[in-house]
Amino acid sequence: MPKRILQGTVVSDKGDKTVVVLVERRVKHPLYGKIIKLSKKYHAHDEKNEIRQGETVRIEECTPISKTKSWKVLDRVAKADPADVPTEA
């Protein structure tokens, strides 16, 4: 069975070798037919700690690494815009 590959935006990179990726998908409501956005957060393994918050990445399903991590970062699709990344105040 092939591994699933998803694309999303990194919302947190605070964990050691872990990033939280928000994946959004568009689905049609079964009764009303309206297109709605559903989102889900995945914890992904980032071996070199090189992915930063706000970047767009592709993640791949893998064997469980920890209790919550069963995805790994494949590659960076887009760099983060400085305007999108929140600053600490």
Protein Blocks (a to p, Z undefined) as FASTA:
>chain_A
ZZdddddddfbfkbghiacdddddddddfklopacddddddddddfkopacghiacdddd
dddfblmlccdcfbdfbdcdfklpccdZZ
